[in-house]
Amino acid sequence: MSDNVYRCHTFVKWVPIVRLDFLVLADKAEAIGGKLYLMGGGFDRVRLAAIPGAAQFDVAVGILVGYNETNLQHAFELRCEDPDNNLVFDAPRGAIEVGRPPGMTAGSEQRALLVFAGPFPFPAAGDFSWVLVLNGERQPSTRFRVEQAQLLAPVPPPRPT
């Protein structure tokens, strides 16, 4: 064997071909015509007047679908979990299918947008996470906190002088 033998090892990072791009909480969200419209988005604290209680907000989700995964059904489940990964309430489930438009370049990704509208019932204050499960695979979670709103006492009118 020659001393001039070189060995080459290539390490490739595996990237899921259907994966979560983003998950955002918003006061109001709509997905129309491939665009996401948000009002009051990006918060991580939900304040309720009464606990247990229902929280009125929406959850906006972007899912990236790889070229070879277009025209196929992909199952999803949006789970709201407590810190012990227990399901807080029934999870919305379904499937998405993204078509491949003419001229799409091989290797490209497309973004599918989903919006889940509240109200969402919370049994207690504390830390929670939204977890999207795609084709049985848990995606990175988005944490948020539910708190009891502090109601301010009314301010008495000024005294006449």
N, C-alpha and C positions, 0 to 999 in steps of 0.2 A: 504494500500500500504506500502510496506517495505521501510526502509531507505536505503537498499542496492541495489536499482535499479540504473543501469547505463545506460545512453543513449549515443549512439554512432552515430555521424554524419560523413559521409564520403563525402568529396568534391573531385570531379574528374574534372581535367582540360580537357576540350574538345579540341582535336587536330584534325584538318581537315584530312580526309583520302586521299585527293588529294590536295597537297599544293606546293607552290613555295619553292624550296630549295635554289636556288641562281639565280641571274641575273647579268651578267658581260658584260661590254663593252670591245671590243678588236679590235686591228688593223685587225686581221684575226682570224677566229674561224672555226673549223670543228668538227662535231660529226660523228665518224666512229667506228662502232663495239662496241658501248657502252662506248667509251672513248671520252673525249673532248680535242681537241688540240687547244691551244691558242697561239697567238703571239702578244705581246704588250698588254696584258689584264689588266684590273683593273683601268683604268683611269676614271676621273670624269670631265675632261675639254676637250672640242672639239674646236679647233681653225680653222676658215674658212678664206680663203683669201678674199672672198666676201660674204656679207650678204644682201639679202637672198642668200642662196647657199646650195649645196648638200655636206653632210658630208660622207666620205667614212670610215665606220667602221662596225663591226658586233656586234650583240647582242647574247650572249650565255645564255641559260636558262636551269636550272635543275629543274625538277618537280618530287616530291616524290608521288608515287602511292601506296596506302595501299593494303594489301592482298585481301580484299573483293572487291576492285575496279578494279582488273585486269580483262581482257577480256571484258571490257566495254568501250564505247566511252566517252571521256571527252572533252568538248568544251573549246577552249581557244581563247583569243583575246589579242594581245600585243599592248597596247596603249601608244603613246607618247603624254604627256599632258603638258600644260603650268601651271603656278602656280595656275590658277583658275580652274584646272581640265578640261580645254577645249582640245578637240582632235586637235593635231597639223597637222596631215596628216592621210590619210586612214590607219586603223589598220589592220595588218595581222591577219586573223582568220582561224580557222581550228579545227581539233579534233585529239586527240591522243588515241591510244589503246595499252595498255601494256599487253602482255600475261603472264600467270603464268607458269613458268618453272616447270618441274617435280621435286618433292622433296622440293619445296619452303615451308618453315616453316610458319605455320599460324601466322598471326600478323606481318609478315615481310613487309618491304617496298621495292619498286624498284624505281630506278631513270630513268626517261626518259629525254633525252637530245635533245634540239632543238637549231638551229642556224638560226638567221634572218640576211641576208646579206644586207648591204647598197648598194648604197648610200641612205641616208635619207635626205629629203628636209627640211631645216629650214628657216622660213620666217623672223626671227629676232634673235638678240643676246638675251641672258637671261638664266634664270633657267628653266629646264624642268625635267620631270620624266618619266621613263618607268614604266608602271603598267601592270602586267599580270592579266587578268581576267580568272579564271578557273571555269567552270560550273556556270557562272554568279556571282561568288564571287571575289571581288577585293583582290588581294594579296598585301603584303607590297611593297612599291615603291622603285625604285633606282633613286636617283637624280643625275643630271649632269648639266653642264653649257656650253653654246655655246658662244664663244667670237670671236671678230674680231682679226685676226692674225696681229701682228705688224711686218711689213716688214722693214728690216733694209736697210738703204741707203748704196750704194756701197762705199767701202773704196777706196779713191784715191790712185794711185800708189805712192811709195816713190819718192821724188825729188832726182835727181842726185846731188851729192856733188862735 
